[in-house]
C-alpha cells in the first residue's frame, strides 16, 4: 500500500494550485494515485486527504462513486466489454462470453498472469459502433470475435505498449498551464496553497 511518491506529491501540489478551492483537485489527484499504482490504495487515498485537508470518508466517497476508480488491484490491461442495449443487440453478450472463454476468467476476474482484467459494463457512449469495448479506456469499435482474439494476443505479447498505456494512465501528456492563465486562482490563491503546504 503506497502513499504518493515524492515526485507525485510535487505534481499533486501543482495540480492543487490550479483550483480556487483545494478540494476541487480531488478527482485529478485520485487519477494521479491510480496512475502511480494501477489502483487506489488506502494509503494513497489517506495521503490525498492530508494534502487536501479532507476526511478519509470524503476521499473514499468520491473514489467509490466513480466506476473508473478501482479499489482493488486490476490487471495491466482492463478490458471493458459493453453489453448495454445497442451492443447487446449487435452481439455484445456473445462477445463477452467469447472473451470469458478466451481469457479463462469470468467478468470481474483477472487472468493468472495478471495482465488482463475483464469487465462487463453498461454504455460506454459508442452505440453507433456496437459491439464495442475499451482497453484502459481506449476504444475499439465493431469488435468481432476474431478481432478480440487478435487484441488479446497483442496485449499478451506487448505489441500495444505504445498505444495502450498501463491501467490508471489517463493521459500520456501532462497539462501545463502558465500562472497568468489560471482561471480564478491567481497569485493570492497560490500564496494560500503555499502557506497550507508549509503548515
C-alpha positions as CSV (number, residue, x, y, z in Angstrom):
1,X,0.0,0.0,0.0
2,X,1.7,3.1,-1.2
3,X,1.4,6.8,-0.4
4,X,2.2,9.2,-3.2
5,X,5.8,9.3,-4.3
6,X,7.8,12.5,-3.7
7,X,7.5,13.3,-7.5
8,X,3.8,12.7,-7.4
9,X,3.4,14.9,-4.2
10,X,5.1,17.7,-6.1
11,X,2.8,17.1,-9.1
12,X,-0.2,17.0,-6.7
13,X,0.7,20.4,-5.2
14,X,1.0,21.8,-8.7
15,X,-2.5,20.4,-9.6
16,X,-4.0,21.7,-6.3
17,X,-2.6,25.2,-7.1
18,X,-4.8,25.4,-10.2
19,X,-8.0,25.4,-8.2
20,X,-9.6,28.2,-6.1
21,X,-10.6,25.6,-3.6
22,X,-8.2,22.7,-3.0
23,X,-11.0,20.1,-2.6
24,X,-11.7,20.6,-6.3
25,X,-8.5,18.8,-7.1
26,X,-9.7,15.6,-5.6
27,X,-10.6,13.8,-8.8
28,X,-7.4,14.7,-10.6
29,X,-5.4,13.5,-7.5
30,X,-7.3,10.2,-7.4
31,X,-6.3,9.8,-11.1
32,X,-2.7,10.5,-10.2
33,X,-2.7,7.9,-7.4
34,X,-4.3,5.3,-9.7
35,X,-1.7,6.1,-12.4
36,X,1.0,5.5,-9.8
37,X,-0.2,2.1,-8.6
38,X,-2.7,0.9,-11.1
39,X,-5.5,1.2,-8.5
40,X,-6.3,3.3,-5.4
41,X,-4.6,2.1,-2.3
42,X,-5.9,3.0,1.1
43,X,-2.6,4.8,1.9
44,X,-2.7,6.8,-1.2
45,X,-6.3,7.9,-0.5
46,X,-5.3,8.9,3.0
47,X,-2.4,10.9,1.7
48,X,-4.6,12.7,-0.8
49,X,-7.0,13.5,2.1
50,X,-4.0,15.0,4.0
51,X,-2.9,17.1,1.0
52,X,-6.4,18.5,0.5
53,X,-7.5,18.8,4.2
54,X,-10.3,16.2,3.7
55,X,-11.6,13.5,5.9
56,X,-10.8,9.9,4.7
57,X,-14.6,9.4,4.2
58,X,-14.8,12.3,1.8
59,X,-12.0,10.8,-0.4
60,X,-13.5,7.3,-0.2
61,X,-16.9,8.7,-1.0
62,X,-15.7,10.2,-4.2
63,X,-13.4,7.3,-5.2
64,X,-16.3,4.8,-4.7
65,X,-18.8,6.9,-6.7
66,X,-16.9,6.7,-10.0
67,X,-16.6,3.4,-11.8
68,X,-13.2,4.3,-13.3
69,X,-11.5,4.3,-9.9
70,X,-10.5,0.8,-8.8
71,X,-10.3,-0.1,-5.1
72,X,-8.6,-3.4,-5.8
73,X,-5.7,-4.3,-8.0
74,X,-6.6,-5.0,-11.6
75,X,-4.5,-6.3,-14.5
76,X,-2.2,-4.2,-16.5
77,X,-5.0,-4.0,-19.0
78,X,-8.6,-3.5,-18.1
79,X,-10.9,-4.7,-20.9
80,X,-14.5,-3.4,-20.6
81,X,-17.0,-5.0,-22.9
82,X,-20.2,-3.2,-23.3
83,X,-23.4,-5.2,-23.1
84,X,-25.9,-2.3,-23.0
85,X,-28.8,-2.3,-25.4
86,X,-27.1,-1.3,-28.7
87,X,-24.1,-3.6,-28.1
88,X,-26.4,-6.4,-26.8
89,X,-28.4,-6.2,-30.0
90,X,-25.2,-6.4,-32.0
91,X,-23.6,-9.3,-30.2
92,X,-22.1,-7.7,-27.1
93,X,-23.2,-10.5,-24.8
94,X,-21.7,-13.1,-27.2
95,X,-18.5,-11.1,-27.3
96,X,-18.3,-11.1,-23.5
97,X,-18.9,-14.8,-23.4
98,X,-16.2,-15.3,-26.1
99,X,-13.8,-13.1,-24.0
100,X,-14.5,-15.1,-20.9
101,X,-13.7,-18.3,-22.7
102,X,-10.6,-16.9,-24.4
103,X,-9.2,-15.4,-21.2
104,X,-10.3,-18.2,-18.9
105,X,-11.9,-15.8,-16.4
106,X,-15.4,-14.6,-15.7
107,X,-16.4,-10.9,-15.8
108,X,-14.7,-9.2,-12.9
109,X,-11.8,-11.6,-13.0
110,X,-8.1,-11.2,-13.8
111,X,-6.0,-13.7,-15.8
112,X,-3.5,-15.8,-13.9
113,X,-0.6,-13.8,-15.4
114,X,-2.1,-10.6,-14.0
115,X,-2.2,-8.9,-17.5
116,X,-5.9,-8.7,-18.2
117,X,-8.9,-7.9,-16.1
118,X,-12.3,-8.4,-17.8
119,X,-15.4,-6.4,-17.0
120,X,-19.0,-6.3,-18.4
121,X,-20.0,-2.7,-18.5
122,X,-23.1,-0.6,-19.4
123,X,-22.9,2.0,-22.1
124,X,-19.5,3.4,-23.0
125,X,-21.1,6.0,-25.3
126,X,-20.3,4.4,-28.6
127,X,-23.7,2.9,-29.5
128,X,-23.3,3.5,-33.3
129,X,-20.1,1.4,-33.2
130,X,-21.5,-1.6,-31.4
131,X,-20.3,-4.0,-30.2
132,X,-17.5,-2.0,-28.7
133,X,-15.1,-2.3,-25.8
134,X,-12.4,-0.3,-24.1
135,X,-8.9,-1.3,-23.1
136,X,-7.8,1.0,-20.3
137,X,-10.5,3.4,-21.5
138,X,-9.1,3.4,-25.1
139,X,-11.9,2.4,-27.6
140,X,-12.2,-0.5,-30.0
141,X,-15.3,-0.4,-32.3
142,X,-17.4,-3.1,-34.1
143,X,-15.3,-5.8,-32.4
144,X,-15.6,-9.3,-33.8
145,X,-14.6,-12.5,-32.1
146,X,-11.5,-12.6,-34.3
147,X,-10.6,-9.0,-33.5
148,X,-10.9,-9.8,-29.8
149,X,-8.6,-12.8,-30.2
150,X,-6.1,-10.6,-32.0
151,X,-6.4,-7.9,-29.3
152,X,-5.8,-10.4,-26.5
153,X,-2.8,-11.8,-28.4
154,X,-1.4,-8.3,-28.9
155,X,-1.8,-7.4,-25.3
156,X,-0.2,-10.5,-24.0
157,X,2.7,-10.1,-26.5
158,X,3.3,-6.5,-25.6
159,X,2.6,-5.2,-29.1
160,X,0.3,-2.4,-27.9
161,X,2.5,-0.9,-25.2
162,X,2.9,2.4,-27.1
163,X,-0.8,2.6,-27.9
164,X,-2.4,1.4,-24.7
165,X,-0.6,2.5,-21.5
166,X,-0.9,0.6,-18.2
167,X,-4.2,0.8,-16.3
168,X,-4.5,4.1,-14.4
169,X,-2.8,6.2,-17.1
170,X,-5.4,8.8,-18.1
171,X,-3.2,10.8,-20.4
172,X,0.3,10.5,-21.7
173,X,0.8,14.3,-21.8
174,X,0.6,16.4,-18.7
175,X,-1.4,19.6,-18.9
176,X,0.8,22.7,-18.2
177,X,-0.9,26.0,-17.5
178,X,1.1,29.2,-17.2
179,X,0.3,31.0,-13.9
180,X,-1.0,34.0,-15.8
181,X,-3.7,31.8,-17.4
182,X,-5.0,30.3,-14.2
183,X,-8.8,30.8,-14.2
184,X,-10.0,32.4,-10.9
185,X,-7.0,31.4,-8.9
186,X,-4.2,33.9,-9.4
187,X,-1.3,34.9,-7.1
188,X,-3.4,35.2,-3.9
189,X,-4.7,31.6,-4.3
190,X,-1.2,30.4,-5.0
191,X,0.1,32.0,-1.8
192,X,-2.7,30.3,0.2
193,X,-1.8,26.9,-1.3
194,X,1.9,27.6,-0.5
195,X,1.0,28.5,3.1
196,X,-1.0,25.3,3.6
197,X,1.9,23.2,2.4
198,X,4.3,25.0,4.8
199,X,2.0,24.2,7.8
